[in-house]
Amino acid sequence: MTVSMTASKNALQDGPREVTMSDRFVVRQERDALVSWKLGVIGAAAAAIFAASIGVSVWLPGPTPAARAPGRGAEAAPSSAPATIGTLEQRLILAAPRGLETKRRQRDELDRWGWVDRDAGLARIPVERAMDLVADEAGAAP
């Protein structure tokens, strides 16, 4: 039996090739079958790892606040963290004394008259007055 085949790699160089096969040469294809016990072992291992990770994620944070209620032997949680750790501010900026002082100084700066550069004739005016002047220039009522 003679079969004409074209080699895909060297088709341009070698051209078509003739392949001779004898009748004793039998082409067999392996059966497509899944090994179910291997899939079962892999699935069981994945389920065990998943269950263990869920268990660790529930156990790791500790008991819930309801379980820490007084009378159950657990200590009560502190009311709040310290205000500062070193020089790092741990509270909201506008609630901390330093933040309130900064906000007050900035507001005073916006509401103050003064000279920025007296020689150049550059003055600072309160922000409310500046907005009124800009509105008047645009023709709008203050």
DSSP file (Angstrom, degrees, kcal/mol; ACC not computed):
  #  RESIDUE AA STRUCTURE BP1 BP2  ACC     N-H-->O    O-->H-N    N-H-->O    O-->H-N    TCO  KAPPA ALPHA  PHI   PSI    X-CA   Y-CA   Z-CA
    1    1 A M              0   0    0      0, 0.0    20,-1.8     0, 0.0     2,-0.4   0.000 360.0 360.0 360.0 131.5    0.0    0.0    0.0
    2    2 A T  E     -A   20   0A   0     18,-0.2     2,-0.4     2,-0.0    18,-0.2  -0.950 360.0-171.5-120.6 133.1    1.5    3.4   -1.0
    3    3 A V  E     -A   19   0A   0     16,-2.3    16,-2.4    -2,-0.4     2,-0.5  -0.978  16.5-140.8-125.1 135.2    0.4    6.7    0.5
    4    4 A S  E     +A   18   0A   0     -2,-0.4     2,-0.3    14,-0.2    14,-0.2  -0.852  28.9 174.9 -96.9 124.8    1.5   10.1   -0.8
    5    5 A M  E     -A   17   0A   0     12,-2.4    12,-2.6    -2,-0.5     2,-0.5  -0.914  25.8-139.8-128.0 153.9    2.2   12.6    2.0
    6    6 A T        -     0   0    0     -2,-0.3     2,-0.3    10,-0.2     5,-0.1  -0.969  22.5-130.0-113.3 124.2    3.6   16.2    2.1
    7    7 A A        -     0   0    0     -2,-0.5     4,-0.2     8,-0.5     8,-0.1  -0.575  12.9-151.1 -73.2 129.4    6.0   17.0    4.9
    8    8 A S  S    S+     0   0    0     -2,-0.3     3,-0.4     2,-0.2     4,-0.2   0.857  88.4  46.0 -74.5 -34.3    4.8   20.2    6.6
    9    9 A K  S    S+     0   0    0      1,-0.2     3,-0.3     2,-0.1    -1,-0.2   0.949 127.3  22.8 -74.0 -49.1    8.2   21.4    7.8
   10   10 A N  S  >>S+     0   0    0      1,-0.2     4,-3.2     2,-0.1     5,-0.7  -0.066  81.7 124.0-110.3  32.3   10.3   20.9    4.7
   11   11 A A  H  >5S+     0   0    0     -3,-0.4     4,-1.1     1,-0.2    -1,-0.2   0.877  77.6  46.9 -64.3 -37.3    7.5   20.9    2.1
   12   12 A L  H  45S+     0   0    0     -3,-0.3    -1,-0.2    -4,-0.2    -2,-0.1   0.831 120.6  38.0 -74.0 -30.0    9.1   23.7    0.1
   13   13 A Q  H  45S+     0   0    0     -4,-0.1    -2,-0.2     2,-0.1    -1,-0.1   0.916 128.5  26.7 -86.4 -46.8   12.6   22.2    0.2
   14   14 A D  H  <5S-     0   0    0     -4,-3.2    -3,-0.2     1,-0.2    -2,-0.1   0.766  91.1-150.8 -91.9 -26.7   11.9   18.5   -0.2
   15   15 A G     << -     0   0    0     -4,-1.1    -8,-0.5    -5,-0.7    -1,-0.2  -0.307  51.4 -17.0  79.9-173.6    8.7   18.4   -2.1
   16   16 A P        -     0   0    0      0, 0.0     2,-0.4     0, 0.0   -10,-0.2  -0.337  66.9-151.1 -66.0 144.7    6.1   15.6   -1.7
   17   17 A R  E     -A    5   0A   0    -12,-2.6   -12,-2.4     2,-0.0     2,-0.5  -0.900   7.2-135.7-117.2 148.3    7.4   12.3   -0.2
   18   18 A E  E     -A    4   0A   0     -2,-0.4     2,-0.5   -14,-0.2   -14,-0.2  -0.883  18.8-166.3-100.4 130.4    6.2    8.8   -0.8
   19   19 A V  E     -A    3   0A   0    -16,-2.4   -16,-2.3    -2,-0.5     2,-0.5  -0.972   5.9-153.9-119.3 129.5    5.7    6.6    2.3
   20   20 A T  E     -A    2   0A   0     -2,-0.5     2,-0.4   -18,-0.2   -18,-0.2  -0.887  11.9-172.8-105.6 129.7    5.3    2.9    2.0
   21   21 A M        -     0   0    0    -20,-1.8     2,-0.1    -2,-0.5    -2,-0.0  -0.945  16.0-135.2-121.4 142.3    3.4    1.0    4.7
   22   22 A S    >   -     0   0    0     -2,-0.4     3,-0.9     1,-0.1   -20,-0.0  -0.457  26.9-111.7 -87.6 167.8    3.0   -2.7    5.0
   23   23 A D  T 3  S+     0   0    0      1,-0.2    -1,-0.1    -2,-0.1    -2,-0.0   0.701 114.0  65.7 -71.1 -19.0   -0.2   -4.4    5.8
   24   24 A R  T 3  S+     0   0    0      2,-0.0     2,-0.6     0, 0.0    -1,-0.2   0.691  78.4  94.9 -77.9 -17.1    1.2   -5.4    9.2
   25   25 A F    <   -     0   0    0     -3,-0.9     2,-0.5     2,-0.0    -4,-0.0  -0.651  57.9-174.9 -79.5 117.6    1.4   -1.8   10.4
   26   26 A V        -     0   0    0     -2,-0.6     2,-0.5     2,-0.0    -2,-0.0  -0.952  18.4-141.9-118.8 129.8   -1.7   -1.0   12.3
   27   27 A V        -     0   0    0     -2,-0.5     2,-0.4     2,-0.0    -2,-0.0  -0.785  23.5-173.7 -90.1 125.9   -2.6    2.4   13.7
   28   28 A R        -     0   0    0     -2,-0.5     2,-0.4     0, 0.0    -2,-0.0  -0.949  13.9-149.5-122.5 142.0   -4.2    2.3   17.1
   29   29 A Q        -     0   0    0     -2,-0.4     2,-0.1     3,-0.0     3,-0.1  -0.914  25.7-116.0-109.1 135.9   -5.7    5.1   19.1
   30   30 A E        -     0   0    0     -2,-0.4     2,-0.2     1,-0.1     0, 0.0  -0.402  38.4 -99.8 -69.7 146.2   -5.6    5.0   22.9
   31   31 A R        -     0   0    0      1,-0.1     2,-1.1    -2,-0.1    -1,-0.1  -0.446  29.9-126.7 -68.1 133.9   -9.0    4.9   24.6
   32   32 A D        +     0   0    0     -2,-0.2     2,-0.4    -3,-0.1    -1,-0.1  -0.723  53.6 143.0 -83.3 102.4  -10.2    8.2   25.9
   33   33 A A        -     0   0    0     -2,-1.1     2,-0.3     2,-0.0    -2,-0.0  -0.999  44.1-134.8-144.8 140.1  -11.0    7.5   29.5
   34   34 A L        -     0   0    0     -2,-0.4     2,-1.1     1,-0.0     3,-0.1  -0.722  23.2-124.3 -91.3 143.3  -10.6    9.4   32.7
   35   35 A V    >>  -     0   0    0     -2,-0.3     4,-1.6     1,-0.2     3,-0.5  -0.771  27.0-166.9 -87.2 102.5   -9.2    7.7   35.7
   36   36 A S  H 3> S+     0   0    0     -2,-1.1     4,-2.3     1,-0.2    -1,-0.2   0.818  79.6  57.7 -67.2 -33.4  -12.0    8.3   38.1
   37   37 A W  H 3> S+     0   0    0      1,-0.2     4,-2.0     2,-0.2    -1,-0.2   0.865 106.2  50.8 -68.0 -32.3  -10.2    7.4   41.3
   38   38 A K  H <> S+     0   0    0     -3,-0.5     4,-2.3     2,-0.2    -1,-0.2   0.911 110.5  48.7 -68.6 -41.4   -7.5   10.0   40.6
   39   39 A L  H  X S+     0   0    0     -4,-1.6     4,-2.5     1,-0.2    -2,-0.2   0.889 110.4  52.5 -63.4 -38.3  -10.1   12.7   40.1
   40   40 A G  H  X S+     0   0    0     -4,-2.3     4,-2.4     2,-0.2    -2,-0.2   0.903 109.6  48.0 -63.8 -42.1  -11.8   11.6   43.3
   41   41 A V  H  X S+     0   0    0     -4,-2.0     4,-2.3     2,-0.2    -2,-0.2   0.920 113.2  47.7 -65.1 -43.8   -8.6   11.9   45.3
   42   42 A I  H  X S+     0   0    0     -4,-2.3     4,-2.3     2,-0.2    -2,-0.2   0.917 113.1  48.5 -64.1 -43.0   -7.8   15.3   43.9
   43   43 A G  H  X S+     0   0    0     -4,-2.5     4,-2.3     2,-0.2    -2,-0.2   0.900 111.7  49.1 -63.7 -41.8  -11.4   16.5   44.5
   44   44 A A  H  X S+     0   0    0     -4,-2.4     4,-2.2     2,-0.2    -1,-0.2   0.898 111.2  49.9 -65.5 -39.9  -11.3   15.2   48.1
   45   45 A A  H  X S+     0   0    0     -4,-2.3     4,-2.3     2,-0.2    -2,-0.2   0.912 111.1  49.1 -64.8 -41.7   -7.9   16.9   48.7
   46   46 A A  H  X S+     0   0    0     -4,-2.3     4,-2.4     1,-0.2    -2,-0.2   0.908 111.6  49.2 -63.8 -41.6   -9.2   20.2   47.3
   47   47 A A  H  X S+     0   0    0     -4,-2.3     4,-2.5     2,-0.2    -1,-0.2   0.886 111.1  50.1 -65.4 -38.5  -12.3   20.0   49.5
   48   48 A A  H  X S+     0   0    0     -4,-2.2     4,-2.4     2,-0.2    -2,-0.2   0.911 111.4  47.7 -66.5 -41.9  -10.2   19.3   52.6
   49   49 A I  H  X S+     0   0    0     -4,-2.3     4,-2.3     2,-0.2    -2,-0.2   0.909 112.6  49.8 -64.9 -41.3   -7.9   22.2   51.9
   50   50 A F  H  X S+     0   0    0     -4,-2.4     4,-2.1     2,-0.2    -2,-0.2   0.931 112.1  47.1 -62.0 -46.5  -10.9   24.5   51.4
   51   51 A A  H  X S+     0   0    0     -4,-2.5     4,-2.3     1,-0.2    -2,-0.2   0.896 111.9  50.8 -64.1 -40.0  -12.6   23.4   54.6
   52   52 A A  H  X S+     0   0    0     -4,-2.4     4,-2.4     1,-0.2    -1,-0.2   0.902 109.5  50.3 -64.6 -40.7   -9.3   23.8   56.5
   53   53 A S  H  X S+     0   0    0     -4,-2.3     4,-2.2     2,-0.2    -2,-0.2   0.883 110.7  49.3 -67.0 -37.2   -8.9   27.4   55.2
   54   54 A I  H  X S+     0   0    0     -4,-2.1     4,-1.7     2,-0.2    -2,-0.2   0.920 111.2  50.2 -64.9 -43.1  -12.4   28.3   56.2
   55   55 A G  H  X S+     0   0    0     -4,-2.3     4,-2.3     1,-0.2    -2,-0.2   0.906 111.7  47.3 -61.7 -42.3  -11.8   26.9   59.6
   56   56 A V  H  X S+     0   0    0     -4,-2.4     4,-2.9     1,-0.2    -1,-0.2   0.899 109.8  53.1 -66.5 -40.7   -8.6   28.9   60.0
   57   57 A S  H  < S+     0   0    0     -4,-2.2    -1,-0.2     1,-0.2    -2,-0.2   0.809 113.9  43.1 -67.0 -28.3  -10.2   32.1   58.8
   58   58 A V  H  < S+     0   0    0     -4,-1.7     4,-0.4    -5,-0.1    -2,-0.2   0.874 119.5  42.4 -80.6 -39.2  -13.0   31.7   61.4
   59   59 A W  H >< S+     0   0    0     -4,-2.3     3,-1.0    -5,-0.2    -2,-0.2   0.847 102.4  68.5 -75.5 -35.6  -10.7   30.7   64.2
   60   60 A L  T 3< S+     0   0    0     -4,-2.9    -1,-0.2     1,-0.3    -3,-0.1   0.874  95.2  50.6 -59.4 -47.5   -7.9   33.2   63.5
   61   61 A P  T 3  S-     0   0    0      0, 0.0    -1,-0.3     0, 0.0    -2,-0.1   0.717 106.0-133.8 -67.7 -16.8   -9.7   36.5   64.5
   62   62 A G    <   -     0   0    0     -3,-1.0    -2,-0.0    -4,-0.4     0, 0.0  -0.459  47.3 -15.9  95.5-171.5  -10.8   35.1   67.8
   63   63 A P  S    S-     0   0    0      0, 0.0     5,-0.0     0, 0.0    -4,-0.0  -0.261  72.8-105.8 -69.6 155.8  -14.2   35.2   69.5
   64   64 A T    >>  -     0   0    0      1,-0.1     4,-1.1     3,-0.0     3,-0.6  -0.300  34.9-102.4 -73.0 162.7  -16.8   37.6   68.3
   65   65 A P  T 34 S+     0   0    0      0, 0.0     3,-0.3     0, 0.0    -1,-0.1   0.842 123.5  56.8 -56.9 -33.4  -17.7   40.7   70.5
   66   66 A A  T >4 S+     0   0    0      1,-0.2     3,-1.1     2,-0.2     0, 0.0   0.870 105.4  50.7 -65.8 -35.1  -20.8   38.9   71.7
   67   67 A A  T <4 S+     0   0    0     -3,-0.6    -1,-0.2     1,-0.2     7,-0.2   0.718 104.3  59.2 -74.5 -20.0  -18.7   36.0   73.0
   68   68 A R  T 3< S+     0   0    0     -4,-1.1    -1,-0.2    -3,-0.3    -2,-0.2   0.240  77.2 136.7 -90.9  14.0  -16.4   38.5   74.8
   69   69 A A    X   -     0   0    0     -3,-1.1     3,-1.6     1,-0.1     5,-0.5  -0.243  68.3 -87.7 -60.9 148.8  -19.2   39.8   76.9
   70   70 A P  T 3  S+     0   0    0      0, 0.0    -1,-0.1     0, 0.0     5,-0.1  -0.236 114.1  39.7 -56.7 145.3  -18.4   40.3   80.6
   71   71 A G  T 3  S+     0   0    0      3,-0.2    -2,-0.1    -3,-0.1    -3,-0.0   0.279  91.6  88.8  97.2 -11.0  -19.0   37.2   82.7
   72   72 A R  S <  S-     0   0    0     -3,-1.6     3,-0.1     2,-0.2    -3,-0.1   0.348 105.9-106.4 -99.6   5.9  -17.6   34.8   80.1
   73   73 A G  S    S+     0   0    0      1,-0.3     2,-0.3    -4,-0.1    -5,-0.1   0.344  82.0 121.4  90.9  -7.8  -14.1   35.1   81.4
   74   74 A A        -     0   0    0     -5,-0.5    -1,-0.3    -7,-0.2    -3,-0.2  -0.646  65.4-113.9 -90.7 147.5  -12.8   37.3   78.5
   75   75 A E        -     0   0    0     -2,-0.3     2,-0.2    -3,-0.1    -1,-0.1  -0.492  33.5-107.6 -76.2 147.9  -11.3   40.7   79.1
   76   76 A A        -     0   0    0     -2,-0.2    -1,-0.1     1,-0.1     3,-0.1  -0.492  36.8-109.0 -73.7 145.9  -13.1   43.7   77.7
   77   77 A A        -     0   0    0     -2,-0.2    -1,-0.1     1,-0.1     0, 0.0  -0.422  41.1 -94.7 -71.7 148.7  -11.5   45.4   74.7
   78   78 A P        -     0   0    0      0, 0.0    -1,-0.1     0, 0.0     3,-0.1  -0.304  31.1-122.2 -62.7 152.1  -10.0   48.8   75.3
   79   79 A S  S    S-     0   0    0      1,-0.2     2,-0.3    -3,-0.1    -2,-0.1   0.878  81.3 -18.4 -67.2 -38.9  -12.3   51.7   74.6
   80   80 A S  S    S-     0   0    0      0, 0.0    -1,-0.2     0, 0.0     3,-0.1  -0.983  72.4 -91.3-159.9 166.7   -9.9   53.3   72.0
   81   81 A A        -     0   0    0     -2,-0.3     9,-0.0     1,-0.1    -2,-0.0  -0.383  59.7 -81.4 -76.1 159.9   -6.4   53.4   70.7
   82   82 A P        -     0   0    0      0, 0.0    -1,-0.1     0, 0.0     3,-0.1  -0.292  37.9-121.4 -61.6 151.3   -3.9   55.9   72.2
   83   83 A A  S    S+     0   0    0      1,-0.2     7,-2.1    -3,-0.1     2,-0.4   0.885  91.2  16.5 -64.2 -40.1   -4.2   59.4   70.6
   84   84 A T  E     -B   89   0B   0      5,-0.2     2,-0.5     6,-0.1     5,-0.2  -0.983  54.4-160.1-135.6 147.3   -0.6   59.4   69.5
   85   85 A I  E >  S-B   88   0B   0      3,-1.6     3,-1.9    -2,-0.4     2,-0.4  -0.951  81.2 -45.1-120.8 105.6    2.1   56.9   68.9
   86   86 A G  T 3  S-     0   0    0     -2,-0.5    -2,-0.0     1,-0.3     0, 0.0  -0.600 121.4 -30.7  67.0-123.8    5.3   58.9   68.9
   87   87 A T  T 3  S+     0   0    0     -2,-0.4     2,-0.5    -3,-0.1    -1,-0.3   0.331 109.6 114.6-106.0   5.4    4.5   61.9   66.7
   88   88 A L  E <   -B   85   0B   0     -3,-1.9    -3,-1.6     1,-0.0     2,-0.4  -0.664  65.3-133.4 -82.0 123.6    2.1   60.1   64.5
   89   89 A E  E     -B   84   0B   0     -2,-0.5    -5,-0.2    -5,-0.2     4,-0.1  -0.633  21.8-176.1 -78.4 126.3   -1.5   61.4   64.8
   90   90 A Q        +     0   0    0     -7,-2.1     2,-0.2    -2,-0.4    -1,-0.1   0.434  57.1  73.6-104.9  -1.2   -4.0   58.6   65.2
   91   91 A R  S    S-     0   0    0     -8,-0.3     5,-0.1     1,-0.1     2,-0.1  -0.592  98.2 -73.8-106.5 170.5   -7.2   60.6   65.3
   92   92 A L    >>  -     0   0    0     -2,-0.2     4,-1.4     1,-0.1     3,-1.2  -0.388  44.2-125.7 -60.3 140.2   -9.1   62.4   62.6
   93   93 A I  T 34 S+     0   0    0      1,-0.3     3,-0.4     2,-0.2     6,-0.3   0.891 108.8  47.7 -59.7 -42.7   -7.3   65.6   61.6
   94   94 A L  T 34 S+     0   0    0      1,-0.2    -1,-0.3     5,-0.1    -2,-0.1   0.574 113.2  49.4 -79.2  -6.9  -10.3   67.8   62.2
   95   95 A A  T <4 S+     0   0    0     -3,-1.2    -1,-0.2     4,-0.0    -2,-0.2   0.612  94.5  86.7-101.1 -16.4  -11.0   66.2   65.6
   96   96 A A  S  X S-     0   0    0     -4,-1.4     4,-2.6    -3,-0.4     5,-0.2  -0.538  84.0-122.7 -83.7 149.2   -7.5   66.4   67.0
   97   97 A P  H  > S+     0   0    0      0, 0.0     4,-2.4     0, 0.0     5,-0.2   0.896 113.5  52.3 -57.4 -40.3   -6.3   69.6   68.8
   98   98 A R  H  > S+     0   0    0      1,-0.2     4,-2.0     2,-0.2     5,-0.1   0.901 111.1  46.9 -64.6 -39.2   -3.5   70.1   66.3
   99   99 A G  H  > S+     0   0    0     -6,-0.3     4,-2.4     2,-0.2    -1,-0.2   0.886 111.5  50.7 -68.7 -39.1   -5.9   69.8   63.4
  100  100 A L  H  X S+     0   0    0     -4,-2.6     4,-2.2     2,-0.2    -2,-0.2   0.898 110.8  49.3 -64.9 -39.6   -8.3   72.2   65.0
  101  101 A E  H  X S+     0   0    0     -4,-2.4     4,-2.4    -5,-0.2    -2,-0.2   0.908 111.2  49.3 -65.8 -41.8   -5.5   74.7   65.6
  102  102 A T  H  X S+     0   0    0     -4,-2.0     4,-2.3     1,-0.2    -2,-0.2   0.919 111.4  49.2 -62.9 -43.9   -4.3   74.4   62.0
  103  103 A K  H  X S+     0   0    0     -4,-2.4     4,-2.3     1,-0.2    -2,-0.2   0.900 110.8  50.4 -62.9 -40.5   -7.8   74.9   60.7
  104  104 A R  H  X S+     0   0    0     -4,-2.2     4,-2.5     2,-0.2    -2,-0.2   0.915 110.8  48.7 -64.9 -42.9   -8.3   78.0   62.9
  105  105 A R  H  X S+     0   0    0     -4,-2.4     4,-2.0     1,-0.2    -2,-0.2   0.901 111.9  49.1 -63.8 -40.3   -5.0   79.6   61.7
  106  106 A Q  H  X S+     0   0    0     -4,-2.3     4,-1.7     2,-0.2    -1,-0.2   0.906 111.6  48.7 -65.5 -40.7   -5.9   79.0   58.1
  107  107 A R  H  X S+     0   0    0     -4,-2.3     4,-1.4     1,-0.2    -2,-0.2   0.903 110.0  51.7 -65.8 -40.5   -9.4   80.5   58.6
  108  108 A D  H  < S+     0   0    0     -4,-2.5     4,-0.3     1,-0.2    -1,-0.2   0.894 107.5  53.6 -61.3 -39.1   -7.8   83.6   60.3
  109  109 A E  H >< S+     0   0    0     -4,-2.0     3,-0.8     1,-0.2    -1,-0.2   0.872 109.0  48.8 -63.4 -37.6   -5.4   83.9   57.3
  110  110 A L  H 3< S+     0   0    0     -4,-1.7    17,-2.6     1,-0.2    -1,-0.2   0.772 113.6  46.5 -73.1 -25.6   -8.4   84.0   54.9
  111  111 A D  T 3< S+     0   0    0     -4,-1.4     2,-0.3    15,-0.2    -1,-0.2   0.270  95.2  99.7 -99.6  11.1  -10.3   86.6   57.0
  112  112 A R    <   -     0   0    0     -3,-0.8     2,-0.3    -4,-0.3    -3,-0.0  -0.763  60.2-142.3-108.5 144.3   -7.4   89.0   57.5
  113  113 A W        +     0   0    0     -2,-0.3     2,-0.3    12,-0.1    12,-0.2  -0.741  44.0 124.5 -90.7 147.8   -6.4   92.3   55.9
  114  114 A G  E     -C  124   0C   0     10,-2.0    10,-4.5    -2,-0.3     2,-0.4  -0.950  57.2 -80.8 174.1 170.9   -2.7   92.9   55.4
  115  115 A W  E     +C  123   0C   0     -2,-0.3     8,-0.3     8,-0.3     3,-0.2  -0.763  23.6 179.6 -92.4 132.8    0.2   93.6   53.1
  116  116 A V  E    S-     0   0C   0      6,-2.3     2,-0.3    -2,-0.4     7,-0.2   0.838  89.9  -2.8 -89.2 -48.2    1.8   90.9   51.1
  117  117 A D  E  >> -C  122   0C   0      5,-2.4     5,-2.6     1,-0.1     4,-0.8  -0.814  65.5-173.0-145.5 100.4    4.4   93.3   49.5
  118  118 A R  T >45S+     0   0    0     -2,-0.3     3,-0.6     1,-0.2    -1,-0.1   0.876  86.0  54.8 -64.4 -38.8    4.0   96.9   50.5
  119  119 A D  T 345S+     0   0    0      1,-0.2    -1,-0.2     2,-0.1    -2,-0.0   0.866 113.2  41.6 -64.2 -36.2    6.6   98.2   48.1
  120  120 A A  T 345S-     0   0    0     -3,-0.2    -1,-0.2     2,-0.1    -2,-0.2   0.530 113.7-118.0 -87.8  -6.3    4.8   96.5   45.1
  121  121 A G  T <<5 +     0   0    0     -4,-0.8     2,-0.6    -3,-0.6    -3,-0.2   0.784  62.2 149.8  76.3  26.9    1.4   97.6   46.4
  122  122 A L  E   < +C  117   0C   0     -5,-2.6    -5,-2.4     2,-0.0    -6,-2.3  -0.853  20.7 179.8-100.0 117.7    0.2   94.0   46.8
  123  123 A A  E     -C  115   0C   0     -2,-0.6     2,-0.4    -8,-0.3    -8,-0.3  -0.797  24.9-130.6-118.2 158.0   -2.3   93.6   49.6
  124  124 A R  E     -C  114   0C   0    -10,-4.5   -10,-2.0    -2,-0.3     3,-0.0  -0.899  25.3-173.8-105.3 135.0   -4.3   90.7   51.1
  125  125 A I        -     0   0    0     -2,-0.4   -13,-0.2   -12,-0.2   -12,-0.1  -0.886  37.3 -82.9-124.0 158.7   -8.0   91.1   51.6
  126  126 A P     >  -     0   0    0      0, 0.0     4,-2.2     0, 0.0   -15,-0.2  -0.267  38.0-122.8 -59.5 146.7  -10.5   88.7   53.3
  127  127 A V  H  > S+     0   0    0    -17,-2.6     4,-2.3     1,-0.2     5,-0.2   0.852 110.1  55.6 -63.2 -36.9  -11.8   86.0   51.0
  128  128 A E  H  > S+     0   0    0    -18,-0.2     4,-1.9     1,-0.2    -1,-0.2   0.920 109.6  46.5 -62.1 -42.8  -15.4   87.0   51.4
  129  129 A R  H  > S+     0   0    0      1,-0.2     4,-2.3     2,-0.2    -2,-0.2   0.891 110.6  53.2 -66.1 -39.4  -14.7   90.5   50.3
  130  130 A A  H  X S+     0   0    0     -4,-2.2     4,-2.2     1,-0.2    -2,-0.2   0.894 108.3  49.9 -63.3 -39.8  -12.6   89.2   47.3
  131  131 A M  H  X S+     0   0    0     -4,-2.3     4,-2.2     1,-0.2    -1,-0.2   0.893 109.5  51.7 -66.1 -38.2  -15.6   87.0   46.2
  132  132 A D  H  X S+     0   0    0     -4,-1.9     4,-2.3     2,-0.2    -2,-0.2   0.918 109.9  49.3 -63.0 -42.9  -17.9   90.0   46.4
  133  133 A L  H  X S+     0   0    0     -4,-2.3     4,-2.2     2,-0.2    -2,-0.2   0.899 111.4  48.7 -63.3 -41.7  -15.5   92.1   44.3
  134  134 A V  H  X S+     0   0    0     -4,-2.2     4,-1.6     1,-0.2    -1,-0.2   0.900 111.8  49.4 -66.0 -39.9  -15.3   89.4   41.7
  135  135 A A  H  <>S+     0   0    0     -4,-2.2     5,-2.3     1,-0.2     4,-0.5   0.895 110.3  50.7 -65.8 -39.3  -19.0   89.0   41.6
  136  136 A D  H ><5S+     0   0    0     -4,-2.3     3,-0.9     1,-0.2    -2,-0.2   0.893 108.6  52.1 -64.7 -39.6  -19.5   92.7   41.2
  137  137 A E  H 3<5S+     0   0    0     -4,-2.2    -1,-0.2     1,-0.2    -2,-0.2   0.838 107.9  52.2 -65.5 -31.9  -17.0   92.8   38.3
  138  138 A A  T 3<5S-     0   0    0     -4,-1.6    -1,-0.2    -5,-0.2    -2,-0.2   0.554 118.9-112.1 -81.4  -7.8  -19.0   90.0   36.6
  139  139 A G  T < 5S+     0   0    0     -3,-0.9     2,-0.3    -4,-0.5    -3,-0.2   0.566  74.8 129.0  91.2   7.7  -22.2   92.0   36.9
  140  140 A A      < -     0   0    0     -5,-2.3    -1,-0.3    -6,-0.2    -2,-0.1  -0.673  63.2-109.0 -96.2 152.7  -23.8   89.7   39.4
  141  141 A A              0   0    0     -2,-0.3    -1,-0.0     1,-0.1    -5,-0.0  -0.567 360.0 360.0 -77.6 141.8  -25.3   90.8   42.7
  142  142 A P              0   0    0      0, 0.0    -1,-0.1     0, 0.0    -6,-0.0   0.506 360.0 360.0 -67.8 360.0  -23.4   89.8   45.8
